[in-house]
Amino acid sequence: MIVSQFLRWVDTARVSERAAAASALARAYLSDEICFEDRCAAEAALTLLLDDPSWKVRFALAEALSLSRHAPAQVISALAADQPDVATIVLARSPVLTDTDLIDRVASGDERVQATIAMRASVSMAVAAALAEVGTADACRQLLLNEGAQIAGLSYRRMAERHGDVGAVREAMLAAPDLPADCRHMILMKVGEALKGAPIVVALMGQARAGRVTRDACVKASVTLVERTGADELEALVEHLRIRGELTPGFIVRAVALGKIDFFGAVLVSLTGQSGERVRSLLASGRDAAVSALLRAARLPHTLDAALLTALAVWREVANGKRVAGAQEVTWLMLKAIGATPGQAGPADSARELAALLKAIHLDELRANARGHALAIAAA
């Protein structure tokens, strides 16, 4: 059917016939066999079909044109702004759509449109940023699950801030291999808040105990996160913890007791403003007086000095191969340094809170080591 005949026929044809003809015309337009003059006429006819009152005709058009780079831009643009049943076909597939086109549809589209864009085979960083900023929770989840999406650290943070209280989003975000450490920590805190307020947890433990247990669990999870954070992300994680008010003396002591010395160094760099090279040098081989001066510059309490210096000395020897020790032995020696082991006079009043923290860490390590030993025996 030539184009002129098609245009005369289309006004009286049934919907099914118009849909079939629209699909055939679109395929003919994309073929290499059509001459330039007929191609121009076909493009005009395709543009006219955008005004067809039946969505089925426009759907047939979208289906035929959606995968081609040579589809008419004005037709694709109009189809992308059509009702969701039509638009999603084009939004999911069309290589003609630019980042600007997709961002406009993210801003104006509904949940289904946003989720479709998030699932495209390739999603640029700019489009991902738009989805992170205004996308629904489901759209952000689909974006996180999309291996073809390029997501900037800032976009992860916006999704964590906006949808971190949605379980499905948290799960998808924690599974992302390139999730920045500060975002991972933010999500961990969201999990803690969700657990603390869960009716079953409150019913079993009571509000006060539930808050205390989840708070302790979040602190332990945060220290575990430190262990999994690369050196290039430590500075950002430290700053994140500092801004949230979670970079407490107790948290720092726990990190040092468990051997997170690189993290301790990043903390001291942040709190003192001294260079990373100088701080690392002092932690690796500095005298106690020089390290104590560094702790003063960081405004850490004097009561921590003995415990921190003791732990640092042990971890230095471990690093240099002069000693074999773990957190269980280190926490015991830290307790001993502040006079809090059996047979000693007891810690000073100002160090009682520190002693309680170190004892709790020590007991945790004892349980973990005993459990590991028992499992090893059972597996033998």
N, C-alpha and C positions, 0 to 999 in steps of 0.2 A: 504494500500500500504506500503510494507516494504521499509526501507530507501534506500537499494541498488537499488531497482527498481525505486524509486523516482528519484535518481540521474541520471539514464540512460534516464528516461522519460522527465526530465525537459528541456533538450536541444531542444526538438522538440515540446513541448506543446505551446499552444497559451497563450497570456498574461492573459486572464481571468481565464484560467485553472491553470496557475502557481500561480496566486494570491490566488485562492481558496485552492490550495494544500499547499501553504505556511502557510495560516491561520490554516488549519487542522493540519499540522505538528507541528506548534507552540503550539496549544492547547494540542496535544498529548504529547509533551515534558513536559508541565506543569502538566499533570495529574499524579496521584499517581499509575496508573495501569501499567506504562511502566517500564520495568526492566532496571537495570543499564547499561547493554551493549547496549540496544536499545537507551537509553537516550544519551549515548556518541555519538552514530552514528547520532542521531537526531540533537544534538548540532552542529556536523560537517556540517550537511546538512543546518541548519539554517545559519551558518556562510557563507557557500557557496552562499546562496541566497542573501547575501548583495551585491554581484557583479552582480545581475540581472540588465539588462539594463533598465527595466521598473520601474518607480517610483511606479506604482500601486502595484507591487509585494512587494516592500519594505514597502509600506504603510500598506498592509495587515499584514505584519510581525509586524510592529510597533503597530498596533491596537490590535493584539492578545497578544503581550508580555508586553504592556505598564503598566498594572496595577499589574503585579506580582513581588514579591520580589525574586522569584526563576528564573527569566529570566537570560540568560547568559550575564554576564557583558560586554564581548567584543562585543556582538551583540547590546546591548542597547547603548553602547558608540558610535558605528559606526552609528546607526540610529539617535542618537542625533546630529551627525555632518552632517547628510544628508541634502538634500534640504529642505526648510522650510515646505512644505506640509507634509513631512515625519517626520522631526525632531520635529515639534511642538507637535505631538501626544505623543511622548516619553517625551519631556521636560515638558509638562504639568502634566504628570501623574506618571512617573516611580519612584518608591521608591528605585530603584537600583542606581540611580545617586547620587553621593556624592556632598557635597558643592564645592569641587575642580572642579568636572566636570561641575557644573552649572556656576561657576565663569568663567571658561574657555570659555564657550559658551556665557556668557554675554559679555566678552571682544571681541570675534570674530564674534558674531552673528549680524544680522541686526535688525531693529526695531521690526519686528514681533517676532523674536526669543526672544529678550529681554522682550517684553511685555508678552509673554507666560510664561517665567520663573517668572516674577513678579506676575502672577496670580495663581501660584501653591498653592495648599491647605495649604501648610506650607512653609514659606520662612525664613531661618535662618538670624541672624543678619549679618553674614559674606556675604551672598549672597545679602542681602539688601544693604550693604555697597558698593559692587561692582556695583550694579544698580545705586545707588546714585552718584557714581563717574564717570561712563561712559555711563549710560543708557540714552536713548532719553527721551524727555519730556513725550511722551505717556507711555513709560515703567515706568517712575517715578510716573506718575499719577495712573497707575494700581497698583503699589506697595502701594501707599498711601491709595487706596481704599480697599486693601486686608486685611481683619480682621485677617488672619492667618500669617501675616508678622510681624516679630520682627525688629523694626527699632530703631537704636541707635540715641541719640541726635546729634552726629556728622554727621550722614547720613542725618538727617533732614536739618541740616545747609548746607550741600553740595547741596542738591536739591534746597533749597531756593536760594543759590548763583547762581547755574547753570540755573535753570528754573523758578525763581521767577517772571520773566516777562511774563510767559505764564499763561493766565487766568485760564485755566482748572487745571493746577498744583496748582495755588494759592488757588483755591476753594477747591480742595481735601486736601490740606495741612491745611487750616484753619479749616476743619471739623475733623481733627485728634485729638482725645481727649488727647493724650499724647504728643502733639507738644510742645517743650520747649518754654518758654516765649520769649527768645531772638529771636528765629526763627519766632514766631508769630509777633513780632515787625518788623522784617526784611520784612516779607510779607506785613504787613500794609504799610510800606514805599514804597514797590514796587507798591502797589495799588495806593498810592498817586502819584507816578511818572507817572503811566499809565494815571490817570485822568488828571493830569496837562498837559500832552502832547496830550490828546484826541482832535481831530479837532473840535468836537462839543462844548466842554468846552471852548476852546480857542476862537471859533467864538462867543459864547454867552458872555464871560466875558473879553476877551482880555488876552494876555499872562501874564501881570504883575498881574492882579487881580486873574486869575486862579491859578498862583503860590502861591499867598498869601492865598487864600481860602483853597486850598488843604493842604498847610503847616499848617494852623490853625487846619484843620480837622485831620491831622495826629497827631498833638500834643494832641488833645483831645482823639483820639483813643488810643494813647500811655498811657495816664493817666488811661483810662478805663481798659486797659490791665494790668496795675499795680494792680488794684483792683481784677482782676481775677487770679493773679499769687500767687501760694502757697509760704509759707515762705521759703521752701527749694530751690526755684528757684529765689528768689529775688536777691541774690548775683550775679548770672549769668546775670540776666537782667540788673542790675546796671552796671556791667562791659561791657556788650554789648553797652549800651547807652553811657558810657564814651568813649569807643573806637571810636564810630561813631560821637563823638562830640555833642551829643544831650542831655547830662546831664548838661544843662545850668542852671544858677541861676533862670531864668524864669520858666523853667520846674520844678525845685525843689520847687519854691514858689507855683506854681499851685498845685503840689501834696500835699503840706502841707495844703494849703487852703481847699482842698477837703477831708482832713482827712486821707491821706495815710501816717500815722506816722511810720508804720513798714517799708515802703519803704524809708522814710526819714532816719530812723535809719540805713538801709543797705547802703544808700548813704554816710552817715557820717562815717561808718566803712570803706568803700572803700577809701574815700578821706583823712581820718586822720590816718588810720592804727591802730587805737585803737581797743580794743576788743569789740565784740558785746555785751557782758554782761555790760561793763562799759557804752557804748553808750546808751543802753536801760535803764539803771538805771538813767542816767542824763535826758533822755527825759521823763521818768516817774515821777521823783520827784526832779530833780536837780534844784538848784537856778539859777536865771537868769544869774548871773555872770559866773557860771560854764558852762552853756549852751552857753553863748556868747564866752567863751574861746574855746569851742568845735567848734563853727562856724569859729573862727579865724584859728584854726588848719586845718579846711577843706578849708580855703582860700576863703570863701564866702564873698561877699562885705559887709562892715559895714552897708550900707543902708538897708539891709534886716533884720537886727537884730530886730527892733521894731515890724515889721509885723510878723516875724516868732515866736518870743517869745509870742506875743499876741495870735496867732493861737494855739500855743502849750498849753498855759494856758487854753484856752477854750476847746480844745479836751481832755485835762486831766480831766477837770470837767465832760465832757460828759461821758468819760470812767468810771469815779468813781460814776456815777449816781447822781451827784450834779447839773446837768444842762441838759436841753434839747435844743439842737441847731443843726443847719445844716450848710452847706457851705454858704448859703445865709447870715446868721448872722455872720459867721466867717469872710467872706470877708469884710463885712461892718465894723466890729471891726478892721480888719487889715488896712483898709483905714483910719479909725479914728486914729489909732496909728501913722500913718505917716502924719497926718494933711490934709487929702485929702477928707474929707466929707464936705457937704454944711455947711457954717457958720464958717469953720475953715480957717486959714490963707493960707492954700494950702501947698502942699509938697515942700520940698527943691528941688532945681534944680537937685540934684543928684538922687532924688527919683521919678522924674516925670515919667520915663519909668515904674517903679514899680507900681506907682499909676494907670497908664493906663492899665496895665495888670490886676491889682486887680479889677478895675472897669469893665473891660470886663468879667472877671470871675463872678463877682457879678451880672451883667446883664444877663448872661447866666443862672445862678441859678434862678434869678427872673422869667425868661421866662419859665424855666423847671417846677418850682413850680406852676406857674399860669396855665400852660398847664395841669399839673396833677390834679390841683383843678377843672378845667373846665371839664375834662373828668370824674372825680368822680361825679360831679353834674349831668352830662348827663347820667351817668349810674345808678343814684339813682332812 
